Amino acid sequence: MGVEAGPPPRARHGYRQQKYRNIVARPIAEASVKAMLARENALFTQRNPNSHSLSEKAARNWLHGVPMHWMVDWGTPFPLFIEKAQGVDLTDADGHGYIDFCLGDTGAMFGHSPKPVAETLAREAANGFTTMLPSPDAAVVGELLEDRFGLPFWQVTATASDANRAVLRWCRAITGRKKILVFNRCYHGAVDETYVTIDRGRPEADPALIGEPRDLSELTKVVEFNDVAALEAALAPRDVACVLAEPVMTNVGMVLPEDGFLEKLRILTEKAGTLLIMDETHCISSGPGGYSGEIGLKPDAMVMGKPIAGGIPAAVYGFSSDAAERIRKFLETRTPGHSGIGTTLSGSRIQLALMRSVLETYVTREAFAALIALAKKLEKGIADVIIKHGVDWHVVRVGARVEFMCCPTRPRNGGEAAKAIHGAIDEAVHHFLLNRGVVITPFHNMMLISPSTTEVHVQTLIDGLDRCVTELRS
Ligand SMILES: Cc1ncc(COP(=O)(O)O)c(C=O)c1O
């Protein structure tokens, strides 16, 4: 365990903040944002009569009007209905084409229906989807996971949320400790216990959480990312089973680890007998071993989901030899019965076949090199737009993932980031781009590069953003 030498994390974050220091950045006027939103919403409604009518029909049977409630959270007057997705091309119900930089919020990071994965799906569709027994692919995929992510022992789940829940259980079981620790404003999926914030000065369940009667702060400790002193103090009583963390916070804008923070996290957890879980579900954008792989961080457990089977529900979690040995020992003493870990459709032959295809084709150093080269161009292009217009924004990149935030300096932690997010500007920019055929991730300003993304796509986005900011300034 411990941290191997590697390039300092900052080297991978790309465009330096210093670039902006000598420009006088001015905020965008609120009135201008409001006016753009009104214009773009009217244009959206006018452009999309078929989506409009589909949304009215769907509302008769779907709670919230859509199969999953956050589909209406994009802020448009009604959701866009997508007929077809291929590579980075989306076609909506009115026949409009889009370049997709959202890519299913990472689920389609390797493109929509990527050819090798679609071919595997078509081939394997004839051979059965799920049997409750392993398929021959299991042996190969296990080896691939160890090779890519560095941990030897793995399990499959249907979603990254499931994987995180399972890992938390295992960590509690083998340490005999009840508490866990997360970073303020983290997101690890639908994992109730991680929804504890300190925004109002003390740990409390996120008021947004629905139907949760327990006082989650009893067993969840929460500190700010990059706060070594708070982390050390929280771990000192040696009652924390595990820390669950993304190496870069990616769900509240993007919050980078400061130099040495992750290394310190590794050292402090080890010292406190606390297991370290790295959730690489989004940070897989860093490279074929995730962010941990890029910096040589050795966690005790890792979670990886979303694109691991090309966007078909599948996720994995892995353990170090040491943690796996502790699990084996624990199982010798365990009471027989339902474990509370695992769901029927997990580890199915179709998941294994698709994961094999994704790991062999896309989770490779060569494949990532091309994505990262293009992501750098996007980052530079956005930085140039920010500088040209003197807006008080910044851009940040982690591998193939680029994010611009509408605040002048990088937030140091989740609390700062949550305060800095400017919902109205984000929405105005999203809608402007959407009406001009470019999709970026809703809720914040994330853009992913996939193997199907081209320089022309990237330039289209940069030009669109340039036009958008020009209009916002006028
Ligand atoms: C870092 C991280 N972990 C886990 C999840 C949960 O993934 P899923 O919704 O596929 O369960 C997410 C979802 O956005 C995530 O961002």
The ligand as a Tripos MOL2 file, in Angstrom:
@<TRIPOS>MOLECULE
LIG
   16    16     1     0     0
SMALL
NO_CHARGES

@<TRIPOS>ATOM
      1 C1        -18.8620    9.3260   -8.6960 C.3       1 LIG1
      2 C2        -20.1420    8.5910   -8.8600 C.ar      1 LIG1
      3 N1        -20.2940    7.3980   -8.2660 N.ar      1 LIG1
      4 C3        -21.4150    6.6890   -8.4110 C.ar      1 LIG1
      5 C4        -22.4710    7.1670   -9.1530 C.ar      1 LIG1
      6 C5        -23.7190    6.3760   -9.2760 C.3       1 LIG1
      7 O1        -23.8580    5.8450  -10.5450 O.3       1 LIG1
      8 P1        -25.2360    5.1540  -10.9420 P.3       1 LIG1
      9 O2        -26.2400    6.2470  -10.9740 O.co2     1 LIG1
     10 O3        -24.9570    4.5630  -12.2730 O.co2     1 LIG1
     11 O4        -25.5460    4.1600   -9.8930 O.co2     1 LIG1
     12 C6        -22.3570    8.3970   -9.7850 C.ar      1 LIG1
     13 C7        -23.4470    8.9440  -10.6050 C.2       1 LIG1
     14 O5        -23.4190   10.0210  -11.1340 O.2       1 LIG1
     15 C8        -21.1610    9.1230   -9.6400 C.ar      1 LIG1
     16 O6        -21.0070   10.3270  -10.2060 O.3       1 LIG1
@<TRIPOS>BOND
     1     1     2 1
     2     2     3 ar
     3     2    15 ar
     4     3     4 ar
     5     4     5 ar
     6     5     6 1
     7     5    12 ar
     8     6     7 1
     9     7     8 1
    10     8     9 2
    11     8    10 1
    12     8    11 1
    13    12    13 1
    14    12    15 ar
    15    13    14 2
    16    15    16 1
@<TRIPOS>SUBSTRUCTURE
     1 LIG1         1 GROUP 0 **** ****
